[in-house]
Amino acid sequence: MTAEHATVDPALVEHLRARAARHPRVARGDVGRELLEAVIDDLLEDERRILPAAERDALVTAVVDEALGLGPLERLLRDPQVTEIMVVGPARVFVERAGRIGPADLRFHDEAHLLHVIDRILAPLGRRIDEASPMVDARLPDGSRVNAVIRPLALDGPALTIRRFAAEPLTIDDLVRLGTIDSRLRRLVAAAVTARRNILVTGGTGSGKTTTLAAMAALIPANERVVTIEDAAELRIPLPHVVRLESRPPSLEGRGAVPIRALVRNALRMRPDRIIVGEVRGGETLDMLAAMSTGHEGSLSTLHASSPADALLRVQTLALMGDVDLPYRAVGDQVGSALDLIVHQARRPDGARAVVEVAAVVSTAEGPRAHTLVRRRPGGAGDAGGLVWNAGAAAWMADAGGAAVDGAPA
């Protein structure tokens, strides 16, 4: 049994944590992990507690995690294989590894303990959660995305979801290695980004949209100024001139909220070469389309949708949520003018994420249409790992200034 998995007594953990907090070496402040571990070791010696080595190490780790970190979640956060942590009340914790979800062998003492951990996540960000505001989005210092819902909305106790990202952002070549795209599709995407085409990455929840968006954004030339706008800042783009903006919820008094839409409008005054919106989901869609059509070509965003065709319908519907009274046809014309390419991603049954369709946006008399350039056959059959290139792909690629893709029909 390893120290990470040995069973510890919650009451003993709390007892040692409280004693350690009163210790003179700890009371001086600025306590690091090594110092606190030494203090707890001294306390165990002082209380003459004789424990097997594995249990003692697990106890010390649990106390330090409780005092300095996020309690039981710290063990999962140290595991690089864990990509998502899902807490359903104090007694049920699930994790995702390699795209598959399973139970974790840990729990919280009670609801108060879980709420304390949630508050610890929110406190440095100036965000709050209570009965008046029982839902919140946040992030951890490493960029992991956090969502929490508490009673009365969460009927079985607080629900906490943490979506983690790789320590180092995945590059477009990493996506090729992982099978998300192939080398030919990489060339098409790279040509689209370099040629300043406006790109929308779509897919369902957990399909890898943000990861793919960040990998594509890394292909932007280093001499361009990029402004990113997100609800919870998680994009990490390895470029020298990136300005990161994050929305802000209202204060306790209900004032001071800064929504995504206000940030998009403000970004237009910041002399951006490109604007990247982490996800469009409301009236900011209209402002994003306007930016794409008025000198900020090459912008990128993500959208929840089940297909490129569905994405176009959703974009038009979301744009109508703005405060400008435009006819549906006019919005459709703007969508057709603004968007150039839709990259649609999905999570396969084995848990792997893959781009399943790439479509060019074409303006027609009936409105914008998605013209499929590349589609992945069900089951992975077909050339290039299941990707089938349709007529028009080579012409689109040539128009974007990219080299011809081998095997792509004209």
C-alpha positions as CSV (number, residue, x, y, z in Angstrom):
1,M,0.0,0.0,0.0
2,T,1.4,3.4,-1.0
3,A,1.3,6.5,1.1
4,E,-1.2,8.0,-1.4
5,H,-3.7,5.2,-0.9
6,A,-3.3,4.3,2.8
7,T,-6.5,4.9,4.8
8,V,-6.4,7.8,7.2
9,D,-8.7,8.8,10.0
10,P,-10.5,12.1,9.2
11,A,-10.7,13.0,12.9
12,L,-7.0,12.5,13.3
13,V,-6.2,14.6,10.3
14,E,-8.3,17.5,11.6
15,H,-6.8,17.1,15.1
16,L,-3.2,17.3,13.7
17,R,-4.1,20.2,11.3
18,A,-5.5,22.2,14.2
19,R,-2.4,21.5,16.4
20,A,-0.1,22.4,13.5
21,A,-1.9,25.7,12.9
22,R,-1.0,26.7,16.5
23,H,2.6,25.6,16.3
24,P,5.0,28.5,16.8
25,R,6.9,27.7,13.5
26,V,3.7,27.7,11.6
27,A,2.1,30.7,13.3
28,R,4.9,33.0,11.9
29,G,3.3,32.5,8.5
30,D,4.6,31.8,5.0
31,V,4.6,28.1,5.6
32,G,5.9,25.7,2.9
33,R,5.1,22.1,2.4
34,E,8.4,20.8,3.7
35,L,8.2,22.9,6.9
36,L,4.6,21.7,7.6
37,E,5.6,18.1,7.0
38,A,8.4,18.5,9.6
39,V,6.1,20.1,12.1
40,I,3.5,17.2,11.7
41,D,6.3,14.7,12.1
42,D,7.3,16.4,15.4
43,L,3.6,16.3,16.6
44,L,3.3,12.6,15.9
45,E,6.5,12.0,17.9
46,D,5.2,14.3,20.7
47,E,2.0,12.3,20.8
48,R,3.9,9.0,20.6
49,R,1.8,7.7,17.8
50,I,3.3,4.5,16.4
51,L,2.2,3.9,12.8
52,P,3.4,1.8,9.9
53,A,5.5,3.8,7.5
54,A,2.9,3.8,4.8
55,E,0.1,5.0,7.1
56,R,2.4,7.6,8.7
57,D,3.3,9.0,5.3
58,A,-0.3,9.0,4.2
59,L,-1.4,10.8,7.4
60,V,1.3,13.5,7.0
61,T,0.3,14.0,3.3
62,A,-3.4,14.2,4.2
63,V,-2.8,16.9,6.9
64,V,-0.6,19.0,4.6
65,D,-3.1,18.7,1.7
66,E,-5.8,19.8,4.1
67,A,-3.9,22.7,5.4
68,L,-2.3,24.0,2.2
69,G,-4.3,22.5,-0.6
70,L,-7.7,21.2,-1.6
71,G,-7.8,18.3,0.8
72,P,-8.6,14.9,-0.7
73,L,-8.5,16.3,-4.2
74,E,-4.8,17.0,-4.0
75,R,-4.0,13.3,-4.6
76,L,-6.0,13.4,-7.9
77,L,-4.5,16.7,-8.9
78,R,-1.0,15.2,-8.5
79,D,-1.9,12.3,-10.9
80,P,-1.0,13.4,-14.5
81,Q,-3.3,10.7,-15.9
82,V,-6.5,12.3,-14.4
83,T,-8.1,14.7,-16.9
84,E,-11.4,15.4,-15.1
85,I,-12.5,15.2,-11.5
86,M,-16.3,15.0,-10.8
87,V,-17.5,15.2,-7.2
88,V,-21.2,14.4,-6.5
89,G,-21.8,15.1,-2.8
90,P,-19.2,14.2,-0.2
91,A,-19.2,10.5,-0.7
92,R,-19.0,10.1,-4.5
93,V,-15.9,11.1,-6.5
94,F,-15.3,10.1,-10.1
95,V,-12.4,10.7,-12.4
96,E,-11.6,10.5,-16.1
97,R,-8.5,8.8,-17.3
98,A,-7.7,8.2,-20.9
99,G,-11.2,9.3,-21.8
100,R,-13.0,6.8,-19.5
101,I,-14.8,7.7,-16.3
102,G,-14.6,5.6,-13.1
103,P,-15.0,6.0,-9.4
104,A,-12.1,7.3,-7.2
105,D,-11.2,5.7,-3.9
106,L,-11.6,8.9,-1.8
107,R,-14.4,10.9,-0.2
108,F,-14.9,14.1,1.9
109,H,-15.8,14.0,5.5
110,D,-19.2,15.7,5.0
111,E,-20.8,18.5,3.0
112,A,-19.2,21.2,5.1
113,H,-15.8,19.8,4.2
114,L,-16.6,19.8,0.5
115,L,-18.0,23.4,0.7
116,H,-14.8,24.4,2.5
117,V,-12.7,23.1,-0.4
118,I,-14.9,24.9,-2.9
119,D,-14.6,28.1,-1.0
120,R,-10.8,27.7,-1.0
121,I,-10.8,27.4,-4.8
122,L,-12.9,30.6,-5.2
123,A,-11.3,32.8,-2.5
124,P,-8.2,33.8,-4.5
125,L,-10.4,34.7,-7.5
126,G,-12.8,36.9,-5.6
127,R,-15.7,34.7,-6.5
128,R,-18.4,33.3,-4.2
129,I,-21.0,30.6,-4.0
130,D,-24.0,30.6,-1.6
131,E,-27.8,30.1,-1.7
132,A,-28.3,33.4,-3.5
133,S,-25.7,32.5,-6.1
134,P,-25.5,28.7,-6.1
135,M,-23.5,28.2,-9.4
136,V,-20.0,29.4,-10.2
137,D,-17.3,29.0,-12.8
138,A,-13.7,29.4,-11.8
139,R,-10.2,28.1,-12.4
140,L,-7.2,26.7,-10.5
141,P,-3.8,28.4,-10.6
142,D,-2.7,25.8,-13.2
143,G,-5.5,26.8,-15.6
144,S,-7.8,23.9,-14.8
145,R,-11.5,24.8,-15.3
146,V,-13.8,24.5,-12.3
147,N,-17.6,24.5,-12.0
148,A,-19.5,24.2,-8.8
149,V,-23.2,23.9,-8.0
150,I,-24.6,23.7,-4.4
151,R,-27.9,23.3,-2.7
152,P,-30.8,24.0,-3.4
153,L,-29.9,23.4,-7.1
154,A,-27.7,20.4,-6.4
155,L,-30.1,18.0,-4.7
156,D,-27.5,15.4,-3.6
157,G,-25.0,17.9,-2.1
158,P,-22.4,20.1,-3.7
159,A,-21.4,19.1,-7.3
160,L,-17.8,20.0,-8.2
161,T,-16.3,19.5,-11.6
162,I,-12.6,20.1,-12.4
163,R,-11.4,19.8,-16.0
164,R,-7.6,19.6,-16.1
165,F,-5.3,20.4,-18.9
166,A,-1.8,19.1,-19.7
167,A,1.1,20.7,-17.9
168,E,2.4,21.8,-21.3
169,P,-0.2,22.9,-23.9
170,L,-0.6,20.4,-26.7
171,T,0.8,21.6,-30.0
172,I,-0.7,20.9,-33.4
173,D,2.0,18.2,-33.9
174,D,0.8,16.6,-30.6
175,L,-2.7,16.4,-32.0
176,V,-1.3,14.5,-35.0
177,R,0.6,12.1,-32.7
178,L,-2.6,11.5,-30.6
179,G,-4.7,10.9,-33.7
180,T,-6.9,14.0,-33.3
181,I,-5.9,15.0,-36.8
182,D,-3.6,13.6,-39.4
183,S,-0.6,15.2,-41.2
184,R,-2.7,16.2,-44.2
185,L,-5.4,17.9,-42.1
186,R,-2.6,19.6,-40.1
187,R,-1.5,21.3,-43.4
188,L,-5.0,22.5,-44.1
189,V,-5.5,23.9,-40.6
190,A,-2.0,25.5,-40.7
191,A,-2.8,27.1,-44.1
192,A,-6.1,28.4,-42.8
193,V,-4.6,30.0,-39.7
194,T,-1.7,31.6,-41.7
195,A,-4.1,32.9,-44.3
196,R,-6.1,34.6,-41.6
197,R,-9.3,32.6,-42.1
198,N,-11.9,32.9,-39.4
199,I,-12.3,29.5,-37.8
200,L,-14.9,28.1,-35.5
201,V,-14.1,24.9,-33.5
202,T,-17.3,23.0,-32.6
203,G,-18.2,19.9,-30.8
204,G,-19.9,18.5,-27.7
205,T,-18.9,18.8,-24.0
206,G,-15.5,17.2,-23.4
207,S,-14.7,16.8,-27.1
208,G,-11.5,18.7,-26.8
209,K,-12.5,22.0,-28.5
210,T,-10.4,24.2,-26.2
211,T,-7.3,22.1,-26.6
212,T,-7.6,22.1,-30.4
213,L,-8.3,25.9,-30.4
214,A,-5.2,26.5,-28.4
215,A,-3.1,24.3,-30.7
216,M,-4.3,26.2,-33.7
217,A,-3.8,29.6,-32.1
218,A,-0.2,28.7,-31.5
219,L,0.3,28.7,-35.3
220,I,-0.4,32.5,-35.4
221,P,2.7,34.4,-36.5
222,A,4.7,35.6,-33.5
223,N,4.6,39.3,-34.7
224,E,0.8,39.5,-34.3
225,R,-1.1,40.9,-31.3
226,V,-3.7,38.5,-30.0
227,V,-6.4,39.3,-27.5
228,T,-8.1,36.3,-25.8
229,I,-11.5,36.6,-24.0
230,E,-12.9,33.8,-21.7
231,D,-15.3,33.2,-18.9
232,A,-12.6,31.4,-16.9
233,A,-9.1,32.0,-18.4
234,E,-7.7,28.6,-19.4
235,L,-6.1,29.2,-22.9
236,R,-2.3,29.1,-22.8
237,I,-1.0,30.3,-26.1
238,P,2.8,30.3,-26.4
239,L,3.1,33.6,-28.3
240,P,5.0,36.7,-27.1
241,H,2.1,39.2,-27.6
242,V,-1.0,37.8,-26.0
243,V,-3.4,39.9,-23.9
244,R,-5.7,37.7,-21.7
245,L,-9.1,39.0,-20.6
246,E,-11.5,37.3,-18.3
247,S,-15.1,38.1,-17.6
248,R,-16.2,39.0,-14.1
249,P,-19.4,38.0,-12.2
250,P,-21.4,40.6,-10.2
251,S,-20.3,41.4,-6.6
252,L,-22.2,40.6,-3.5
253,E,-24.2,43.8,-4.1
254,G,-25.1,42.7,-7.6
255,R,-22.8,45.3,-9.3
256,G,-19.6,45.3,-11.2
257,A,-20.3,42.4,-13.6
258,V,-18.3,42.5,-16.8
259,P,-19.7,40.0,-19.4
260,I,-18.0,38.4,-22.4
261,R,-19.8,40.8,-24.7
262,A,-18.4,43.9,-23.0
263,L,-14.9,42.4,-23.3
264,V,-15.4,41.7,-27.0
265,R,-16.4,45.3,-27.6
266,N,-13.5,46.6,-25.6
267,A,-11.0,44.3,-27.4
268,L,-11.8,46.2,-30.6
269,R,-10.2,49.3,-29.1
270,M,-7.0,47.4,-28.1
271,R,-5.5,47.2,-31.6
272,P,-5.7,43.4,-31.9
273,D,-4.6,41.6,-35.0
274,R,-6.7,38.7,-33.9
275,I,-9.4,38.1,-31.3
276,I,-9.9,34.7,-29.7
277,V,-13.1,34.1,-27.8
278,G,-12.9,30.9,-25.6
279,E,-16.6,30.2,-26.3
280,V,-19.5,32.1,-27.8
281,R,-22.8,31.4,-26.1
282,G,-24.9,34.6,-26.2
283,G,-25.2,38.1,-27.6
284,E,-21.4,38.5,-27.8
285,T,-21.7,36.3,-31.0
286,L,-23.0,39.3,-33.0
287,D,-20.0,41.4,-31.8
288,M,-17.6,38.6,-32.7
289,L,-19.1,38.3,-36.2
290,A,-18.8,42.1,-36.6
291,A,-15.1,41.9,-35.6
292,M,-14.4,39.1,-38.0
293,S,-15.9,41.1,-40.8
294,T,-14.3,44.4,-40.1
295,G,-10.5,44.0,-40.1
296,H,-9.9,41.3,-37.5
297,E,-9.7,38.4,-39.9
298,G,-8.0,35.2,-38.6
299,S,-10.0,35.2,-35.3
300,L,-11.0,32.0,-33.6
301,S,-13.7,30.7,-31.2
302,T,-15.5,27.6,-30.1
303,L,-19.1,26.7,-30.0
304,H,-21.2,23.8,-28.7
305,A,-22.8,22.1,-31.7
306,S,-23.5,18.6,-33.0
307,S,-22.3,19.3,-36.6
308,P,-21.0,22.1,-38.8
309,A,-24.5,22.6,-40.2
310,D,-26.0,22.8,-36.7
311,A,-23.2,25.2,-35.7
312,L,-24.3,27.7,-38.4
313,L,-27.9,27.6,-37.2
314,R,-26.7,28.1,-33.6
315,V,-24.5,31.0,-34.5
316,Q,-27.4,32.8,-36.1
317,T,-29.7,32.1,-33.2
318,L,-27.1,33.3,-30.7
319,A,-26.5,36.5,-32.7
320,L,-30.2,37.3,-32.5
321,M,-29.8,37.3,-28.7
322,G,-27.9,40.6,-29.0
323,D,-29.6,44.0,-28.5
324,V,-29.7,44.8,-32.2
325,D,-33.0,44.2,-33.9
326,L,-31.8,42.5,-37.1
327,P,-33.8,40.3,-39.4
328,Y,-32.8,36.7,-39.5
329,R,-31.7,36.9,-43.1
330,A,-29.3,39.8,-42.4
331,V,-27.8,37.8,-39.6
332,G,-27.4,34.8,-41.9
333,D,-25.6,37.0,-44.5
334,Q,-23.2,38.3,-41.8
335,V,-22.5,34.7,-40.6
336,G,-21.7,33.7,-44.2
337,S,-19.5,36.7,-44.7
338,A,-17.6,36.4,-41.3
339,L,-16.9,32.6,-40.9
340,D,-14.6,30.7,-43.3
341,L,-14.0,27.3,-41.7
342,I,-15.6,25.0,-39.1
343,V,-13.6,22.3,-37.5
344,H,-15.9,19.8,-35.8
345,Q,-14.6,17.5,-33.1
346,A,-16.1,14.6,-31.2
347,R,-15.2,12.1,-28.5
348,R,-15.1,8.6,-29.8
349,P,-16.4,5.5,-27.9
350,D,-12.9,4.6,-26.8
351,G,-12.5,8.1,-25.2
352,A,-10.2,9.5,-27.8
353,R,-10.9,12.9,-29.2
354,A,-10.8,13.3,-33.0
355,V,-11.7,15.9,-35.6
356,V,-14.6,14.2,-37.5
357,E,-15.4,16.9,-40.0
358,V,-14.0,20.1,-41.5
359,A,-16.4,22.3,-43.5
360,A,-16.0,25.5,-45.4
361,V,-18.7,28.2,-44.9
362,V,-20.4,29.1,-48.2
363,S,-22.8,32.0,-48.7
364,T,-25.9,31.1,-50.8
365,A,-29.2,32.7,-51.7
366,E,-30.8,30.7,-48.9
367,G,-28.2,31.7,-46.3
368,P,-24.8,30.3,-45.1
369,R,-24.2,26.6,-45.8
370,A,-21.5,24.2,-44.6
371,H,-19.6,22.6,-47.5
372,T,-17.8,19.5,-46.2
373,L,-14.1,19.4,-47.1
374,V,-13.0,16.5,-44.9
375,R,-15.1,13.9,-43.1
376,R,-14.1,10.9,-40.9
377,R,-15.9,7.7,-41.8
378,P,-17.6,5.9,-38.9
379,G,-15.3,3.2,-37.5
380,G,-12.2,4.8,-38.8
381,A,-12.4,3.1,-42.2
382,G,-11.0,4.8,-45.3
383,D,-7.8,6.5,-46.3
384,A,-5.6,8.4,-43.8
385,G,-7.1,6.9,-40.7
386,G,-10.7,7.3,-41.7
387,L,-10.5,10.9,-43.1
388,V,-12.1,11.2,-46.5
389,W,-11.3,14.3,-48.6
390,N,-14.2,15.6,-50.7
391,A,-14.3,17.6,-53.9
392,G,-13.3,21.2,-53.4
393,A,-10.8,20.6,-50.6
394,A,-7.8,21.1,-52.8
395,A,-9.3,24.3,-54.3
396,W,-10.1,25.7,-50.8
397,M,-6.5,24.9,-49.7
398,A,-5.1,26.6,-52.7
399,D,-7.2,29.7,-52.1
400,A,-5.9,29.8,-48.5
401,G,-2.3,29.8,-49.9
402,G,-1.4,26.3,-48.7
403,A,0.3,23.5,-50.7
404,A,-1.9,20.9,-52.3
405,V,-2.9,18.1,-50.0
406,D,-2.0,14.6,-51.2
407,G,-5.0,12.6,-52.1
408,A,-7.5,15.5,-51.8
409,P,-9.8,15.7,-54.9
410,A,-10.0,19.0,-56.6
